[in-house]
Amino acid sequence: MLKKEWRKEMKQRIALLTEAERVSLSEKLFAAVEQMPEFQKAKYVLLYWSLPDEPISHQLVERWKDKNLIFPAVVGDQIELRRYCFEADVRMGAFHIMEPIGPPFVDYDALDLALIPGLSFDSEGYRLGRGKGYYDRLLPKLKCTTVGICFPCQYEEQLPHDNWDVPVKKVMHI
């Protein structure tokens, strides 16, 4: 299948999950993340503000307040990283995703862990995104441990990928 067909397939699979299943699976996924040594040692964590069809991440903000949380913000055709300080520090951004409004976070080398959403991930860490290329442009800049976060129905042994695609180092798909 082509990437376009995979995207359609993944959206259909995710749509079959009930709200209760999404909540339960999200809790299990992020509990597994919290057990990772990379997370336990991390001072700076890149997190994402979840869309309705992604593993639910936004309630982790309070639980992970001892970490320096960094979130992506869409600026033009790029992702700009910004530090999350408190709830009043966010606004609705591109694609109806909450984004911090503070100054850009540019010390990519300080990041210890990056949790990356996607429509699908495969056994080699390749990611199928939504087709805009934002994370394709961000991932090559990250030297930290990158972890793809997805529901079990989004995981495949092999996905189509292009030579510019950068795999994540680990995939969590409990």
C-alpha positions, 0 to 999 in steps of 0.5 A, a space after each residue: 500500500 502507498 502512504 496515502 492508503 495506509 493513512 486512511 487505513 490507520 484512521 479507520 482502525 483508530 476510529 473503531 476504538 471507543 473513548 474508554 479504550 483510548 483512555 485505558 490504552 493511553 494510561 498503559 502506554 504512558 505508564 510504560 514510558 514512565 518505567 523507561 530509564 530514559 524517562 526517569 533520568 530525563 530533565 527535558 522531555 518533548 511531549 505532544 498535545 494529543 489530538 482526539 485520535 492520538 494517545 492522550 497526553 495532556 493530562 500528563 502535564 500535571 503528573 510530569 511537572 518535575 520535568 521541563 516539558 517542551 511542546 511543539 508549535 507549528 510556525 509556517 511549515 516548521 515545528 518550533 519547540 517551546 517550553 511549557 510553564 503553566 496552563 495559561 501559557 497555551 493557546 489554540 494553534 494550527 490544526 486545533 492543537 494546544 501550543 505554548 506561547 512562550 519563546 522558542 526552545 532552541 537548545 535541542 541538545 538539552 532534550 533527553 527524551 522525545 515522545 513522538 505521535 504518528 498515525 502508525 509506526 513499524 518495527 524499525 521505528 519508521 513513522 507514518 505521519 499525517 503527510 505534512 512533514 513537520 516531524 520529518 523536518 524535526 526528527 533529524 535535529 534531535 539527538 535524544 532518545 526518540 520514542 514513537 507513541 501509538 495504540 496497538 492497532 497503529 503498529 505494523 511490522 513494516 510501513 512504506 518509507 522514503 529515504 528522507 524518513 528518520 526512524 524513531 529509536 523506540 516504539 511504544 504500542 502496548 
